[in-house]
């Protein structure tokens, strides 16, 4: 079981996919209000963009293109932190602890992506 857990920790695309699914589930529990719709829409877009851009990076035809998709994934992760914080602090969800768990996961993912982007920039 330990091996499976360490695989999950290192498989960033799988983690992004699972986080996207969890955010979609969370959004289905939010109130049917205009403010909620806006935050849901932006959050789902930014969260799903992280994994989508990592998948695109894998299919890149050049190192420069690969780096660009990685940078976009990082920007999406940073944007997701904003929307999750806004959701948590707006009072639209009662499960602030769950939102904090998602924020923690996005922070870990962002750090992993940022580390890779820095390595790519240093290798020029």
C-alpha positions as CSV (number, residue, x, y, z in Angstrom):
1,X,0.0,0.0,0.0
2,X,2.9,2.4,0.8
3,X,4.1,2.0,-2.8
4,X,0.7,2.9,-4.2
5,X,0.6,6.0,-1.9
6,X,4.0,7.2,-3.0
7,X,3.0,6.6,-6.7
8,X,0.0,8.9,-6.1
9,X,2.2,11.5,-4.4
10,X,4.5,11.6,-7.5
11,X,1.8,11.3,-10.2
12,X,0.9,14.9,-10.6
13,X,-1.5,14.4,-13.5
14,X,-3.5,11.8,-11.5
15,X,-3.6,14.2,-8.5
16,X,-4.8,17.1,-10.8
17,X,-7.5,14.8,-12.2
18,X,-8.7,13.7,-8.8
19,X,-8.7,17.3,-7.5
20,X,-10.7,18.4,-10.6
21,X,-13.3,15.7,-9.8
22,X,-13.5,16.8,-6.2
23,X,-13.9,20.4,-7.1
24,X,-16.8,19.5,-9.5
25,X,-18.4,17.5,-6.7
26,X,-18.0,20.5,-4.3
27,X,-19.5,22.9,-6.8
28,X,-22.6,20.8,-7.0
29,X,-23.2,21.4,-3.3
30,X,-23.0,25.2,-3.5
31,X,-26.1,27.4,-3.4
32,X,-27.9,28.4,-6.5
33,X,-26.9,32.0,-6.4
34,X,-25.3,34.3,-8.9
35,X,-22.2,34.9,-6.8
36,X,-21.8,31.1,-6.4
37,X,-22.1,30.5,-10.1
38,X,-19.3,33.0,-10.9
39,X,-16.9,31.5,-8.3
40,X,-17.8,27.9,-9.4
41,X,-17.2,28.7,-13.1
42,X,-13.9,30.3,-12.5
43,X,-12.7,27.7,-10.0
44,X,-13.7,24.8,-12.2
45,X,-12.0,26.4,-15.2
46,X,-8.7,27.2,-13.3
47,X,-8.5,23.8,-11.5
48,X,-9.2,21.7,-14.7
49,X,-6.7,23.9,-16.6
50,X,-3.8,22.7,-14.4
51,X,-4.1,19.0,-15.4
52,X,-5.1,19.8,-19.0
53,X,-2.0,21.9,-19.5
54,X,0.2,19.2,-18.0
55,X,-1.2,16.7,-20.5
56,X,-0.6,19.2,-23.3
57,X,2.9,19.7,-22.1
58,X,3.5,15.9,-22.4
59,X,2.5,16.1,-26.0
60,X,4.6,19.1,-26.8
61,X,6.8,19.1,-29.9
62,X,9.6,21.2,-28.5
63,X,11.2,22.1,-25.2
64,X,10.0,25.7,-25.4
65,X,6.4,24.5,-26.0
66,X,6.7,22.1,-23.1
67,X,7.9,24.9,-20.8
68,X,5.1,27.2,-21.9
69,X,2.4,24.6,-21.0
70,X,4.1,24.0,-17.6
71,X,4.1,27.8,-17.0
72,X,0.4,28.0,-17.9
73,X,-0.4,25.1,-15.5
74,X,1.4,27.0,-12.7
75,X,-0.5,30.1,-13.4
76,X,-3.8,28.1,-13.3
77,X,-2.7,26.6,-10.0
78,X,-2.0,30.1,-8.5
79,X,-5.4,31.3,-9.8
80,X,-7.1,28.3,-8.3
81,X,-5.7,29.3,-4.9
82,X,-7.4,32.7,-5.2
83,X,-10.8,31.2,-6.1
84,X,-10.6,28.6,-3.3
85,X,-9.8,31.3,-0.8
86,X,-12.7,33.4,-2.0
87,X,-15.0,30.4,-1.8
88,X,-13.9,29.6,1.7
89,X,-14.2,33.2,3.0
90,X,-17.4,34.1,1.2
91,X,-19.6,31.9,3.3
92,X,-20.9,30.1,0.2
93,X,-19.8,26.8,1.6
94,X,-20.1,25.4,5.1
95,X,-17.3,23.0,4.7
96,X,-14.3,25.3,5.1
97,X,-12.1,22.4,6.2
98,X,-12.6,20.6,2.9
99,X,-11.8,23.8,1.0
100,X,-8.6,24.1,3.1
101,X,-7.7,20.6,2.1
102,X,-8.1,21.5,-1.5
103,X,-6.0,24.6,-1.0
104,X,-3.3,22.5,0.5
105,X,-3.4,20.1,-2.4
106,X,-3.2,23.0,-4.9
107,X,-0.3,24.5,-3.0
108,X,1.6,21.1,-3.2
109,X,0.8,20.8,-6.9
110,X,1.9,24.4,-7.6
111,X,5.2,23.8,-5.7
112,X,5.8,20.7,-7.8
113,X,5.1,22.5,-11.1
114,X,7.2,25.5,-10.0
115,X,10.1,23.3,-9.2
116,X,9.9,21.8,-12.7
117,X,9.6,25.2,-14.4
118,X,12.7,26.5,-12.5
119,X,14.7,23.5,-13.6
120,X,13.6,24.1,-17.2
121,X,14.5,27.7,-17.1
122,X,18.0,26.9,-15.7
123,X,18.7,24.4,-18.4
124,X,18.2,26.8,-21.3
